[in-house]
Amino acid sequence: MAVRLSIGIAGPLTGPRAAYGALLRAAVDRAEPWFEPVLADDRAEVAQAETVARAFIANGVDAVVGHFNSDCARAAGALYRQAGVPFLMPASTADDLTGTTDGIRICAADTMQIDALAEWLSEQGTRITEIWEDGSPYAARLGSAIRARGLFDDTNTSGAPIALLGAHHAVAREMQARGSVAGAVFVPDDCAIAEFAELLDGVEATVLCPQAQPDFAECVDIALSLLRDAAHQSQSPSRQLQQILDQHPSLRSRQYTKAGFLLQRSTYQKKSARRTGS
């Protein structure tokens, strides 16, 4: 390997979304020791993400992996773009990010999780009859996409599917408040994490959740592998890394071509607090 990279690893290491930060820590722990990791906590807060980004740039990191929250990725990514620091996003799904940040997205975009929902609704011959949002831009984007695709109709609400949109902990709180739901509940990809199931203890519901393929933990591994391969080819400082990454056969328009979503159905039973899935 020609160069040993210093890689900024950023995400919610603390706070209500720390379960995602744990994925970053685990990826660093299992990676080969070919790079110097610089971990930083953005707490899934935009202002903190910008602070982290400025620190990474000032410290001269060669590349950044992380910022799981799309709004954090957008804010931090604008700074990386200006500084010329390669930026790889393993879990930021907002459709515009590859263009607004020049970052490389490993996971699939939001459009693809709505595609998965649309396919299921078509098979069932139904539409979403209620959309609840937690007030976040993430939830608003998904709610708007569901409506724009004609997947929402609130005229027939008896046992029909609903959508609860937002961060996994907020969606879990809303489901706990409801206790049980008659129809299927569509929740977004942020809920595709083990902690979400734990937070639903005592809830009775059938949940539809888009599972990232590859999953977010694997996406972190892929991001690090792409950087490792680029470092093998680089003969000078990391400013060549972006050019090498852009030529990778698994990337097209700075999007990992093998990414997608699979809609997972899980049933939660109130009495036994058991979960079954398919």
Beta strands, then each sheet from edge to edge (+ up, - down):
strand 1: 5-11
strand 2: 35-41
strand 3: 63-66
strand 4: 87-89
strand 5: 104-105
strand 6: 131-133
strand 7: 162-165
strand 8: 185-186
strand 9: 205-213
strand 10: 251-252
strand 11: 255-256
strand 12: 260-269
strand 13: 274-277
sheet 1: 2+ 1+ 3+ 4+ 5+
sheet 2: 6+ 7+ 8+ 9+ 12- 13+
sheet 3: 10+ 11-
end
